[in-house]
Amino acid sequence: MKRGIVLKLFLLTTGLCLFILAVIFTLQTVFFKQFYVHQKVKDVNAALQSYEQDYLNHVLDTQETAKLEQDFYQKHNTWITTVDTRGNLKDTDDFSMEIQLEPSDEEMFSNRTMTVPLYSFINVEQFSYDNPFLTPWIEEGGGIAMEGLIMDGQPVIQRMGKRESNLRDETHLENRQMVNKEYEVVSRYENPIQYHEKYPNFLVKGIITKVRIPEGAGVSRYTNHLLLDRIKAFQADLLYGGLQDSTNTNQILDYEENHVNYKIFVNRIQDHDGNPAYLFAMTSLQPVNEAAGMIKDYYVYIIIATLLLVMLASFYYSRQITRPLLRINRTTRQMADLDFSEKIPITTKDEIGDLSRNINELSERLHSHILRLEQDIEKEKQLENTRKEFISGVSHELKTPLSVIQSCLAIMKDGVASHKRDYYFQAMEDEVKRMDLLIVDMLELAKYESGTYTMDMDSFYIDAVIERVCAKLATDIEAKQLHLDTLLKPIEVMANERRIEQVVVNFLSNAIRYTPEQESVLVRILEDRDTVKICIENKGTRIPDEQLGKIWERFYRGEPSRQRLVGGTGLGLAISKKILEMHGVPYGAINTPDGVMFYFHLNKKA
């Protein structure tokens, strides 16, 4: 059975940790917790007395009230606010809406304006500058329907909707605490009729005349949803008479949320106008900073005991763990020197054994990757040789026309053979055209090889393309008195017409260039089920088999001296190869009994 190192360490440290935790737990549960709660309640009560004086001694607007509440929280780590005798948050004019009610049979609702605090129904975060109203029907001029209960002669709204039919669908807004409390209270009555006799319900409609959204510091009053939920729960208990002795000067309630204990303080006061009101405060009993400050005197003893236990444990670990770790260290040092010959013996079945096994596997993989890297370096060397050959070819191709131009200029400058001035100008013009053609081909080939060029595909008739190319090269064919035989079919293919025409031009130009005078060039289209094969065959000299694979390289003409007498830039076949590869079709060149045939395939249009 495998006994992991985690289990070994656990067995050793569990007893020590349990002892330390038992001491801390005993002190906290028997003495410190009670002391902390008592001291916290005492401090908050004293702070509430001071806040009450500040609140009463200053006539505050909504923004100043919000700032006073924020300052109280920052100083005492306690949320505080003021509610009226019906549990409504005071000074909520900045987050409310005014509704002009429609005529109603009930006098208390007919043609009057009602102000509804929005914090009871919707979160302030649901409003933004980019989308002022997430609930689109809460806007000035919009219709609204409301239902609720009449409690102590005053309406209490439970639900709101755009219209009466929306009061039960997903778009409605509701005071969740009041609705939940209603479900709890109605079950205490024998039937719903008795409940509604005590708490009559109502349904009214109206038009929203004004919507106010808080700004600046006032927004923070409505972002503490934990406090707002407790205020709404307090309101529900207050309206339904669930609070015992609601006229009591001070009440302290316990509340737990997400395994965190809170103390709720409700102090009955009088506001600026002499009307009854409540100071509602809520504080957590688990602030880390305060707890750490109160038990700092105990840290000295805990640290001393922990140091002694750690020293004993370290002594044991050094004897039991160091031995295999030293062996692992020696092996990894050899790996750092790229010596992968030594393997770590696996003698245990715990995490040390797993670590040894993983290091051995890492060694094998590193060795494999290094071998692969060496192969990649060798390939890079070959690629560098190819680049050098490319540069050498370009230099060779450009040096000759530049030499010709320089010679012609020297002759003309010296005034020698002035009667051949037009001849030398024509020679220089031919060489400039040849260099221009070479540069264009080089740039085009680089574009294809860059990997950024996109080959757009379209449908076209390949026979029309071939006939157009033959007409374009008719002058060259007649100049060498060649016989052009064509065997074409009207077949529609999917490819890039312009680039395929370029391939046909290169293949046919190459055939014309290397075909002896008065010989034949054969162009055929061979049809298959899904593809067509375009063949261009010329009579004349065959290409040695060992050179068939090299003719697609840049500047390769089949002669070591790379004679320029036959024309061309030496890049036509390389460009054709790249175009056909981007089309993803087969291509090639083969020797025939009478000459050479170049071919490529294209896909038919589906």
N, C-alpha and C positions, 0 to 999 in steps of 0.2 A: 504494500500500500504506500502510495506516494505521500510523504509528509513535507509539504511545502515550507519554504523559508518564512512565508507570511504566517503560517500556523506556529512555527517555532518562535518567531518574534512575538506573536500574539500571546502565546502561553507564558512567556517570560514577563511581558509588560502589563498583562491584564491585571495581575495581582497588585502591582505597584500603582497603576492608574486607578484601580478601584479604591485603593486606600486613600489616595489623594482626593479623588472625587467624593468619597464618603465624608472626608473632613470638610471639604468645601460645601458639599450639599447640606451637612448638618448645620454648619454656621449660617448658611443662607436661609434654610427653612426654619430653624429654631429661633434665630436671633435677627439676622440681617434683614430678611424679607419683611418681618413684622415692623422692624424699626424703619425700614425704607418706606413702607406704605404709610405708616403713621406720620413720618416726617414730610412726605410728599403731600398728604392731605392738609397738613398744617400750613405748609408753605403756600399751597394753592388758595386756601381760604384767606390767608393774609393778603395775597395778591388780588383776590377778588374784591376785598374791602377797598383796597387802594384804587382798583379800576372803577369801582362804582363811584367813588368821589370824582375821579377824572371825567367820567361819563356825564355825571350830573352837573359838574361845575362848568362845562363847556357846551355851548350850543353847536352841535356838529352837523355837517351835511353828510351825504353818502360817502364821498371820497375821504373825508376826515375820519369818519367812523371806520372805514376799511383800514386806513393807516393805523388808527389806534389799536385795532384788533391785531394787525400784523406786528406791531411793536410789542404787544403783550405776549404773542407767541414766541418771538425771538428772545424775549427776556426770560420767560418762565416755561418755555417749551409746552405750552398749553393753549389749545384752541378756545376761543371765547367769542360770543355774540349775544345779541339781545333779542328776545321774542316777546310778543304781546300776550295778553291773557287767553287768546285763542290759539296760541302756538305758532303764529305767523312770524317770520323773520322780519324785524323792524328795519327801516331804511332800505327798502328794496325797490325804490322808484327807478333805479338805473337798470333793472332787469325785470321788466313787467310789460304788460300790454293792456290797453284800454279798449273796452268793448261797448259799443252802443247797442243795447238790447232792443229787440223788436217788441211791439205791443204784445201783452200777455194777459191771460185771465187773472193771474196772480199779481196783486198790486205791487208787491215788493220787487218785481222784475220788470214791470211795464215801463218802457221808454225811459230807462235810466242808464247811466254809464257805470260800468263795473270795471274795477282795476284788478287784474289777475297777476299774482307773482309767478313768474315763469320758472323759478328754481324748483318748484314743486313738481314740474312736469317734464322738463327737458334740461339737459346738461349744457352749460355755457360753452363747452368745447365744440358743440355742434354748429356754432356760428363762426363764420370766418369772413375776412374781407373779400376773398375771391368768390365765395359762395355764401352770401349773407344769411340765407335761410336754408338749412339742410332739409327742414320740413317745409316744402314749398308753399303750403297753404297758410303758414303763419306770416302774413304780410299785411301791411296796411291796405284797407279796402276789401280784404277777403272776408268771406262768410265763415261763421263758426257756430258749432252747436256744443252745448255743455249740459252735463247731467251730474247730479250729486244729491246731497241730503240737506235738509233744513235742521240744524242743530242749535238749540237754544235761541230760536228765532232768527238765525243767520244762515245764509247759504254756504255750504262747503262743497266745492267742486271736486268730483272724483275723476271724471273723464272729459276729454275735449276731442272734437273731430271737425273736419271741414264741413260736414253736414251730418244730419241725424243718422244716416245709413252707415257712416264711417265710425261710429262710437264703439263698435265691437271688432273692427278689422285691424290689420297690422299697421295702418297709418295713424291710428288714434294715439293720443297722449293721455297718460293717467298718473294720478298720485298713488304710486304703488303701495305705500305704507297705509294710506286710508282704505284702499281696496282690500288689502290683506286683513286689516283690522275689522272691516265689515264682515268678511267671511268668518272671522273668529267670534264676533259678537252675535251675529244672527243665529248661530247654532245654539245659543243660550235660551232662545225663545222657543215656545212650543210650535209656532208657525210664523212664516214671514209677515203675515198680516199684523201680528202684534208688534213686530219690529218696526214696520213702516208706519204704524200708528204713532210710535214714539219718535221715529226719525223719518218724516215724510220725504219722499224723493221729488226731484224736480227736473224738468228738461226745458232749457231756454235756448234761443237762437239770437244771433246778433251779427254786427259788422265790426271788424277790427279797425279801430280808428288810429291807433298809435302803438308802435312797438319800440321798446327801449332796450338797448344792449349795453352792458357795462364796458367801460374803457379804463385803461391805465391800472392803477392799484386796485380799483373796484372789482376787477375780474377775479382776483385771488379769493374773494369771499365765496365764490360759487364753484371753485375748483376742488374744494375739500369735500368730496362726496361722502366720505365716512361720517363727517360731522353733520352734513346736510341730512343724511339718512337718519341719524339719531334725533335730529330736530323734528323731522317729519314723523318719526315714531313717537316722540314726546307729544307732538300735536295730536296724533291719533288717540293716544292714551288720555290726553287732557280733555278732548272733546267727547270721548265716550265715557268719561268718568273713571278711567282705569287707574288714575293716580290717587293714592290714598293721601288725604289731607293735603290737597293741592294748594291750600292757603298757608302751608307751613313756610316759615322764613327760609330755611335751608334744607335741601335734600341732597343726599349723596347716593348715587346709584352705581352698581357694578355692571360692566359690560365686557364681553369677550368677542373678539373678531380675529379669525385666522390664528388662533392659539395665542393671541396677545390680549392681556387684560387691560381694561381702561377704567378710569373713575370719571363719572359724570356728575357735575355740580350744578344744581339748580337753585338759585337764590332769588327770592321774590323781592322786587324793588319797586320804586316809583320813578317814572321817566320824567323828562323835563316839564311835562304838562300836568304832573301829579297823578297820571293814570297808572294802574298796576302793570307791571311787566316782570320779566324773568331774565336774569343773567344766566346764560347757558354756557358752561365750560366743560371741556373734555381733555383729559390728559392720559398719557400712557404710563403704565407702571414699569416699563422695561427700557427706559432710555439708557443706552450703553455708557455714555459719558458720565452720567450721574452715578450709575452703579459702580463704575471703575473708580471714581473719586472717593466713594464711601468705603470701598474695601482695600484701598491702597495700603493701609496699615498692616493688612494681612499678607501682602505680597512678599515681604521680607522672609517670613517663615516658609512660605510656599516655595520661594526660589531656593532657599538653603536645602530644603528637603529634596527638591527636584534635582539639584546639582549632585547631591550624594547618590541618588538613585541612578542618574545618568552615568556617573563615573563607574559604578558597579556594572551597569549594563554594558558600557563601552569596553570594559575589561573582558567581559565574556565574548562580545562580538569580535574583538581583535583576535582572540585565540581561535574562534570557530570559523570565521569568515575570511580572514586574511590569507590563509594558505592557498585556497583555490584562486583568489583574486590575484595573488602574486604570479601564479602560473598564467592566468589570463593576460596580465600586464606584459609578461615577457613575450607571449605569442603575438600580441597586438603591436609590440614594438618592432618585432620582425616584419609584421605586415606593413608597418610604416616604411620600412626599408625595402619594400617590394619583394620580400621573401615569404612565399606562401607554402613552403614545404612542410612546416610543422603544424600539426593538428593538436587541439586540446583534448586530452582524455576526459571522457564523461563518466564520472564515478558516482554521481548522485542523481536522484530523480526530483530534486527541488528546482527552484528558480535558478540556482547557480548552474545546475546541469543544463537547464534550458538556455541560459546565457552562453555556456560553452558551445552548445550545439548551434546556436544562432551565429556565433563568431566563426565557427568552422564553415557554416554555409556562406557567410559573408566573405570569407577568404576565397572560397571557390568562385563566387560570383565576381569578386574583384579581379581574380586571375583571369577569368573568362573575358571580362570587359576590357582589361588591359590588352589581352591578345587581340580582341576585336578593334581596339583603338589603334594598335600597331598596324593592323590591316588597313584601317581607314587612312592612316598617315601615308601608307604606301600608295593607296589609291590617289591621295591628294598629290603625291609626288608625280604620279603618272599624269594627273590632270594639269599640273604645272608644266610638265613637258609638252602637253598638248597646247597649252597657252603659248609657250615659247615658239612652237612650230607655227601657230597661227600668226604671231607677231612677225616671225621670220617671213612667212608667206606674204603678209601685207607689205612688208618692207621690200621684198623682192618685186612684187607686182607694181609698186609705186616708183621704184628706182628706175626702171626701164623707161617709162614715159617721161619722167623728169629728165633723164639723160638725153632723150631725143629732143625735148623742148630746149634744153640748154645748148645742145649742139647746133640746132637750127638758129637760135638767137646769136650764138657766137659767129656763125657763118654770115648771117645778115649784118651783124655789127661790123665785121671786117670788110664787108662789101664784096666778098667773093661770090661768084655766080649770081650776080644781081638779076640776070634774066630768069632765074628760077625762084624769084621772090614769092610768087603765088604758090609754087610747089611747097616751099618751106612753111608758108602760112597754113596751107591745107594739112601738112603733116602735123604741125603743132595743134591745129584744131582737132584732128583725129585723136591725138594723144589726150587732149583735155577731155574730150567726150568719153574716151575709154576710162580715164580716172574718175570722171563724174559717175559713170555707170558702175564702176567698182565700189565707190563710196556708198551709192544708193543701195547696192546689193548687200554690202556689209552692214549698213544700218537696218535694213529690213530683216536680215538674218538675226541680228542682235535683238530686234523687237520680238521675234518669235521665241527666241531662247530666254527672254527675260521672265517668262511665266505670267506676265500681266496682260498679254494680248488675248482677247476673247474672239473665238471663231464663230461668227453668226451663220446659222444654217437656213437655207431656203430651198425651195424646189425650182428646178429648171431642166431643160432638155439638153443632155450632154452632146447629142449629135449637132445641135445648133452651135454649141461652143466650139466643137472641133472644126466645123465648116468655117466659122469666123476666124479661127487661128490660121487655117490653111490659106484663106484669102489674104490674111495679113502677111503671111510669109511667102506668098506666090512669087514675089520678085526674087527672093533668094533661091527659090526652087528653079525658076527659069534661068537664073544666072549660071547655075551648074548643070542645066539641061537634064534635071532629074525627072523621073517618072513617079508621080504621086498616085498611088492606088488606095482608095478608101472603101471600106465596107461598114456602113453606118446604119443604125436603126434609131427611130425616134423614141427614145426612152427617157422618162422623167426621173430624176434622181434628187436626193436630199444632200446638199453640201453648200459650201460657200462658192458661188459661181465665179467671183472675181479671182479667188485664189486657185481654184481648179483650172481656170483659163491660164493662169500664170504657170501651173505645172505642165499643162499641155504645150504651152509656148516653149518652156525650157526643154522638154523631151523632144519636141519636133525640131527645134533649133539645133539641138545636139545631134539629132539624126542627120539633118541637112549638112551640118558642119563636117561630120566624119564620113559622109558617103561620097565615094568617088564620082566624078562627073559621068553623066549618062547612065547612072545606076538607078535603082528603084527604092522608094520609101513606101511602106505599107502601114496604113492606119486602120485598125479594126475595133469594133465593139462586139464583145462576146457576152451574151445574155445568160444569166442564171436565174434561179427562182426568186431570190431576194436581192441579188447584187448584179452589177455589170462589171466587166473587165475591159479596160481600155488598153490596147496594145499598139505600140509604135515601133515598127521594125525597119531597120535600114540595112541595105546590102553593103558589104565592104569588109574592112578589117575587123576581126573579132578581138575581144578584150581577154587577155590572159585570165585564167580562172582565179589565180591568186590575187588579181587586182579588182575583181568584181565587187568585193566588199569595201574597197577603198575609194571607189569612184564617188561615193556620197560625201567624202570629206572635203573640207574647204580647200580650194586652190589645187585640187588633185586633177591632173590632166593625162596621166598615164605615162608621162615621160619625166625622168629625173630632172631634166633641164627646164621643164615647164615652158615649152616653146609657146610664144604668143601669136605665131603665124596663123593658127587656125581660129583665132578670135576668142571672145568670151572672157568672163572675169574669173572663172573657176569656182563661182559660188552658186551657179544655177541649180545644180543637183543637190547641194547642201540645203538650199532654200526649199526645193521641192520635197526633199525628205522631211523637213520640219513641218511643212504644210500638211503632208499626208499623215504624219504622226499625230498632228492635232485633230485630224479627222478620224483617227483611229481605224484606218483601213490598211490592208496589206498592199505592198508595193515591192518592186525589185527590178533586176536586170539579169537577163540570161543570154548566153551565146546560142545562136541558131546555126544550122548548117551553112547559111550564106552570110551571116552577119551577127547583129546584136538586136535584142528586143527589150525595150523598157515597157513596164506595165504597172497599172495600179487598179484597185477596185473601188467602187462607190456603191452605196446603199440605194436601192430603189425607193421611190416615194410610196409610203404605205397606202 
